Every structure is written in structure tokens, then in C-alpha cells.
Amino acid sequence: MGRVAGWVVTGVGVAVVLATLRDIVHTLWHPSGRGGLGRTVLAAVWRAGRPRQGHRRARVLAGPLAMVVVVVSWVSAIVLGWTLVYWPHLGEGFFISAELRQTSRGGFLDALYLSMVTVATLGFGDIVPTEEWLRIAVPVQALLGFALLTAAVTWVLQIYPALTRRRALAIRLSLLRRSNAVRVLSEEDVPMAANLLEDLAGELVQTRVDLTQYAETYYFRDGEESASLAASIETAVQLAHAAERSPRPDMRFAGRLLDTALADFAHLLDEQFLRVGGSTEAVLAAYTADHGHPVRGTG
């Protein structure tokens, strides 16, 4: 490989590494959580796991499986990028041990081996950098490997509390549905009802914030219908509509508050995931169907 071509390959490797790091940062720490590779992989695994008759469990595993695939994709991209960085310089920029030279000629596979060993922070010492910039580059990759492991653990620790809050809201809505809360609000004067609806609106706002911050939580399907917000969200719509028809001003205000929270939540779902472009009820119905639950009436 010529000198100019070698530096071009190295430049491509650097670009791959930087693009991967950008995706990791956007997925884990950017407020909107819009990492390109991560979101693409998550969406692809989600679509591949669409429930089929007799195989409804597949999509329940889509979220955890997608996270594993994303992390593997990040590691693979980092390894490939640094492989391209090292490959053109193995002959002159590295010392290769005598034992390894017997079966190695400093080719692509040797660069791949070096990159994998370095990102795993193993450091066998059979290939050692001698050029000054490579003596800096190799430890930098080892640090990135450690940081990537930390990032993967951080990702899990960030996501599951958000999922817990979403499931708690879903279970609360499911309890209200089983308690015939919609009928009670429509037919009886319940003093605590306005506070209840305000609390639901607040929890829905928190869920929307979680979905904005951790967009990957959308791709987690809850197996139990009672713990799935996609299956229970229609109850919130019915409660809001019932409250807006109440003769009490505080109830009407609480109903409008909940209805506005539902509209904002639906707008986020439509903008980032569903692309329905319809009313709040239409978007929420699409959300329910996309998570594999039957769509019931919201009137």
C-alpha cells in the first residue's frame, strides 16, 4: 500500500471512530437521544419482531435484544475504525514479535487482531507501537474500550428506571379501567377525581420526558397488558373526555389538563416513531397497535 493511500485509509478509520463516538454520545447523553446507528438498529429489530400469530413473545424481547445488537455494532465499528488506522502502518510503525512474524506479514488480519486486543484492554505485547503518534493512539483506543463498557452499563441503568415509571402509570390506568372509573366520573360527583386526573397528567408528562430523553424505551414491549401503557392509554383518553363534560369547573380544568398532556405525548410519538399525522386518538390507536395490543374504542 502506497504512503498516500495508507494515510487515506487511516483517515477513513478515524472518520469511522468519530462517527461511532458521536452516535454513542447522542444515544446516551444527548437530550433528544437521536443517535443514528443506535436508532436505526433499534427500529430494525423492532420491525423484525412484529408479533405474528403464535409468536407474540418475540417482540417482548425486541428491546433487550436490540440493545445488545447496538452495543455489538458500536464495538464492531470501533474495532473496524482502529483496524483501518493501524493497517497501513504495521510494517514500519509497530514492532512485531519474532514468534508472530513466523506466521504474520503485517496484513489486515494482524491490524484487526491488534485492534480487538487493544479495545478489550488485554495488551498481550506481541505487537507494540514504535512511532510516536501510534504510541499515543493505541492507549487511546484502550481507554475507548473501557469507556464503551462503562457506557453500555450506564445505558442499562438509565433505561430501566424510565421503563419502571411507564409501567407504573400503565398499571394505575389499568386499575382505573377495571374499577369502571370512566363510568363513575360520568355519573357521580367524586371529590378526589380532579386531583386524580392532575396526577395522571403529571405522570404522563414524566413519561413523555423519559421518552424524549431515552427514545429507545419505545422499543420495549411489556408482555402483560395491564403493565403496558400502549394498552392502557385509551383509559386516560376516556377519563379526560368524561371530565371535560363534568358540570364542575375543577373537573373540566383537570380534564383539559390531561387531554393536553395526551396531545403532547401523541405528538411526540407521531413525530419520532409512528408518522400517522392524524388526531390524538388516531396516533394513540396506532401506538396501541404497534405494540401488538387490540385497539378498542375511546369514545
C-alpha positions as CSV (number, residue, x, y, z in Angstrom):
1,M,0.0,0.0,0.0
2,G,1.4,3.4,-1.0
3,R,2.1,6.1,1.5
4,V,-0.7,8.4,0.3
5,A,-3.2,5.6,0.1
6,G,-2.2,4.4,3.6
7,W,-2.9,7.8,5.1
8,V,-6.3,7.9,3.2
9,V,-7.1,4.5,4.8
10,T,-6.1,5.9,8.2
11,G,-8.3,8.9,7.7
12,V,-11.2,6.7,6.8
13,G,-10.6,4.8,10.1
14,V,-10.5,8.0,12.1
15,A,-13.8,9.1,10.5
16,V,-15.4,5.7,11.4
17,V,-14.3,6.1,15.0
18,L,-15.5,9.7,15.3
19,A,-18.9,8.8,13.7
20,T,-19.3,5.9,16.2
21,L,-18.4,8.1,19.2
22,R,-20.9,10.7,18.0
23,D,-23.6,8.1,17.8
24,I,-22.8,6.8,21.3
25,V,-22.9,10.3,22.8
26,H,-26.2,11.2,21.0
27,T,-27.8,7.9,22.1
28,L,-26.7,8.0,25.7
29,W,-26.3,11.6,26.7
30,H,-27.9,14.0,24.2
31,P,-31.3,15.3,25.5
32,S,-33.2,14.1,22.4
33,G,-31.4,10.7,22.3
34,R,-31.3,10.7,18.5
35,G,-28.3,8.5,17.8
36,G,-28.3,7.5,14.1
37,L,-26.9,4.0,14.2
38,G,-28.5,3.1,17.5
39,R,-31.9,4.3,16.5
40,T,-31.7,2.5,13.1
41,V,-30.7,-0.8,14.7
42,L,-33.4,-0.5,17.4
43,A,-36.1,0.3,14.8
44,A,-34.9,-2.6,12.6
45,V,-35.0,-5.2,15.4
46,W,-38.5,-3.8,16.4
47,R,-39.8,-4.3,12.9
48,A,-38.3,-7.7,12.6
49,G,-40.0,-8.8,15.9
50,R,-43.5,-7.8,14.8
51,P,-45.9,-10.2,16.6
52,R,-47.2,-13.0,14.4
53,Q,-49.8,-15.5,15.3
54,G,-48.3,-17.9,17.8
55,H,-45.1,-15.8,18.2
56,R,-46.2,-12.9,20.3
57,R,-43.3,-13.3,22.7
58,A,-40.8,-12.3,20.0
59,R,-41.4,-8.5,20.3
60,V,-41.2,-8.7,24.1
61,L,-37.6,-9.5,23.7
62,A,-37.1,-6.9,20.9
63,G,-35.9,-4.1,23.3
64,P,-33.3,-6.0,25.2
65,L,-32.1,-7.8,22.1
66,A,-31.8,-4.5,20.2
67,M,-29.7,-3.0,23.0
68,V,-27.3,-5.9,22.7
69,V,-27.2,-5.6,18.9
70,V,-26.5,-1.8,19.2
71,V,-23.6,-2.3,21.7
72,V,-22.1,-5.0,19.4
73,S,-22.5,-2.6,16.5
74,W,-20.6,0.1,18.4
75,V,-17.8,-2.3,19.4
76,S,-17.6,-3.6,15.8
77,A,-17.4,-0.1,14.4
78,I,-14.7,1.0,16.9
79,V,-12.7,-2.2,16.1
80,L,-13.0,-1.6,12.4
81,G,-12.1,2.0,12.6
82,W,-8.9,1.4,14.6
83,T,-8.1,-1.5,12.3
84,L,-8.0,0.9,9.4
85,V,-5.9,3.3,11.4
86,Y,-3.3,0.7,12.2
87,W,-3.3,-1.3,8.9
88,P,-1.2,0.9,6.7
89,H,1.5,1.4,9.4
90,L,2.0,-2.2,10.7
91,G,5.2,-2.6,8.7
92,E,7.0,0.5,9.9
93,G,5.2,1.8,12.9
94,F,5.0,-1.4,15.1
95,F,7.3,-4.0,16.5
96,I,6.0,-7.5,15.8
97,S,7.4,-10.3,18.0
98,A,9.6,-12.9,16.4
99,E,7.0,-15.7,17.1
100,L,4.3,-13.7,15.4
101,R,6.5,-12.9,12.4
102,Q,6.7,-16.5,11.5
103,T,3.0,-16.6,10.6
104,S,2.4,-12.9,10.1
105,R,3.3,-10.3,7.5
106,G,1.6,-7.3,9.0
107,G,-1.6,-7.5,6.9
108,F,-5.2,-6.6,7.6
109,L,-5.8,-9.6,9.9
110,D,-2.9,-8.5,12.1
111,A,-4.4,-5.0,12.3
112,L,-7.8,-6.5,13.2
113,Y,-6.2,-8.6,15.8
114,L,-4.3,-5.6,17.3
115,S,-7.5,-3.6,17.3
116,M,-9.5,-6.3,19.1
117,V,-6.9,-6.9,21.7
118,T,-6.5,-3.2,22.4
119,V,-10.2,-2.4,22.7
120,A,-10.5,-5.4,25.1
121,T,-7.6,-3.9,27.1
122,L,-5.8,-7.3,27.0
123,G,-2.4,-6.0,26.0
124,F,-0.6,-9.2,25.0
125,G,2.5,-7.2,23.9
126,D,3.2,-9.2,20.7
127,I,2.5,-6.1,18.6
128,V,3.9,-2.9,20.1
129,P,3.8,0.6,18.6
130,T,7.1,2.3,17.9
131,E,6.1,5.5,16.1
132,E,5.4,8.4,18.4
133,W,1.8,9.1,17.3
134,L,0.9,5.4,17.4
135,R,2.2,5.1,21.0
136,I,-0.5,7.6,21.8
137,A,-3.2,6.2,19.5
138,V,-3.1,2.6,20.9
139,P,-3.6,3.7,24.6
140,V,-6.4,6.0,23.4
141,Q,-8.2,3.0,21.9
142,A,-7.8,1.1,25.1
143,L,-9.4,3.9,27.0
144,L,-12.2,4.0,24.5
145,G,-12.8,0.3,25.0
146,F,-13.1,0.8,28.8
147,A,-15.4,3.8,28.2
148,L,-17.6,1.7,25.9
149,L,-18.1,-0.9,28.5
150,T,-19.0,1.8,31.1
151,A,-21.3,3.4,28.5
152,A,-23.2,0.1,28.0
153,V,-23.7,-0.3,31.7
154,T,-24.8,3.3,32.0
155,W,-27.3,2.8,29.2
156,V,-29.0,0.0,31.1
157,L,-29.1,1.9,34.3
158,Q,-30.6,4.9,32.6
159,I,-33.3,3.0,30.7
160,Y,-34.9,0.7,33.3
161,P,-36.0,3.4,35.8
162,A,-37.8,5.1,32.9
163,L,-39.5,1.8,32.0
164,T,-40.5,1.3,35.6
165,R,-42.2,4.7,35.7
166,R,-44.0,4.0,32.4
167,R,-45.2,0.6,33.7
168,A,-46.4,2.2,37.0
169,L,-48.6,4.6,35.0
170,A,-49.9,1.8,32.9
171,I,-50.9,-0.3,35.9
172,R,-52.6,2.7,37.5
173,L,-54.6,3.3,34.4
174,S,-55.4,-0.4,34.2
175,L,-56.7,-0.3,37.8
176,L,-58.9,2.7,36.9
177,R,-60.3,0.8,33.9
178,R,-61.1,-2.3,36.0
179,S,-62.7,0.0,38.6
180,N,-65.1,1.5,36.0
181,A,-63.6,4.9,36.7
182,V,-64.9,6.4,33.5
183,R,-68.5,5.5,34.3
184,V,-68.1,6.7,37.9
185,L,-66.8,10.1,36.7
186,S,-69.6,10.4,34.2
187,E,-72.4,9.6,36.7
188,E,-71.2,10.6,40.1
189,D,-69.6,13.5,41.9
190,V,-66.3,12.3,43.2
191,P,-64.4,15.0,45.3
192,M,-61.0,13.4,44.7
193,A,-61.4,13.0,40.9
194,A,-59.8,16.3,39.9
195,N,-56.7,15.6,41.9
196,L,-56.5,12.1,40.4
197,L,-56.6,13.4,36.8
198,E,-54.0,16.1,37.6
199,D,-51.7,13.4,39.0
200,L,-52.3,11.3,35.8
201,A,-51.4,14.3,33.7
202,G,-48.2,14.8,35.7
203,E,-47.2,11.1,35.3
204,L,-47.9,11.3,31.6
205,V,-45.6,14.4,31.3
206,Q,-42.9,12.4,33.1
207,T,-43.4,9.6,30.7
208,R,-43.1,12.0,27.7
209,V,-39.9,13.4,29.2
210,D,-38.5,9.9,29.6
211,L,-39.4,9.0,26.0
212,T,-37.7,12.2,24.8
213,Q,-34.5,11.5,26.8
214,Y,-34.5,7.8,26.2
215,A,-36.2,7.2,22.9
216,E,-35.1,3.6,22.9
217,T,-37.6,2.8,25.6
218,Y,-40.3,3.0,22.9
219,Y,-39.0,-0.3,21.6
220,F,-39.6,-2.2,24.8
221,R,-42.9,-4.0,24.7
222,D,-44.4,-5.1,28.0
223,G,-45.8,-8.6,28.0
224,E,-48.6,-8.1,30.4
225,E,-51.4,-5.9,29.0
226,S,-52.0,-4.4,32.4
227,A,-48.4,-3.2,32.6
228,S,-48.4,-1.8,29.0
229,L,-49.0,1.9,28.6
230,A,-49.8,1.3,24.9
231,A,-52.7,-1.0,26.0
232,S,-53.9,1.3,28.9
233,I,-53.6,4.8,27.3
234,E,-57.2,4.7,26.0
235,T,-58.4,4.8,29.6
236,A,-56.7,8.1,30.0
237,V,-58.4,9.4,26.9
238,Q,-61.8,8.3,28.2
239,L,-61.2,9.9,31.6
240,A,-60.2,13.2,30.0
241,H,-63.3,13.2,27.8
242,A,-65.6,12.3,30.8
243,A,-64.1,15.1,33.0
244,E,-64.5,17.7,30.3
245,R,-68.2,17.0,30.3
246,S,-68.5,17.5,34.0
247,P,-70.5,20.4,35.5
248,R,-67.7,21.1,38.0
249,P,-65.1,23.7,36.9
250,D,-62.2,22.0,38.6
251,M,-63.1,18.7,36.8
252,R,-63.3,20.4,33.4
253,F,-59.9,22.0,34.0
254,A,-58.4,18.7,35.1
255,G,-59.8,17.0,32.1
256,R,-58.4,19.7,29.8
257,L,-55.0,19.3,31.5
258,L,-55.0,15.6,31.0
259,D,-56.2,16.0,27.4
260,T,-53.4,18.4,26.7
261,A,-50.8,16.0,28.2
262,L,-52.2,13.3,26.0
263,A,-52.0,15.5,22.9
264,D,-48.3,16.4,23.7
265,F,-47.5,12.7,24.2
266,A,-49.2,11.7,21.0
267,H,-47.3,14.5,19.1
268,L,-44.0,13.1,20.3
269,L,-45.0,9.5,19.3
270,D,-46.1,10.7,15.9
271,E,-43.1,12.8,15.3
272,Q,-40.4,10.3,16.3
273,F,-41.9,6.9,15.7
274,L,-45.3,6.5,14.0
275,R,-45.8,9.2,11.3
276,V,-49.6,8.9,11.4
277,G,-50.3,12.5,11.1
278,G,-53.8,12.3,12.4
279,S,-55.7,13.2,15.6
280,T,-54.5,12.4,19.1
281,E,-56.9,9.5,19.2
282,A,-55.6,8.1,15.8
283,V,-52.0,8.4,16.9
284,L,-52.6,6.7,20.2
285,A,-54.5,3.9,18.5
286,A,-51.5,3.4,16.2
287,Y,-49.3,3.3,19.3
288,T,-51.5,0.6,20.8
289,A,-51.5,-1.4,17.5
290,D,-47.7,-1.0,17.0
291,H,-47.2,-2.6,20.4
292,G,-49.3,-5.6,19.5
293,H,-52.4,-4.8,21.5
294,P,-56.0,-4.7,20.3
295,V,-57.4,-1.2,19.6
296,R,-60.7,-0.5,21.4
297,G,-63.0,2.5,21.2
298,T,-62.1,5.7,23.1
299,G,-65.5,7.3,23.0
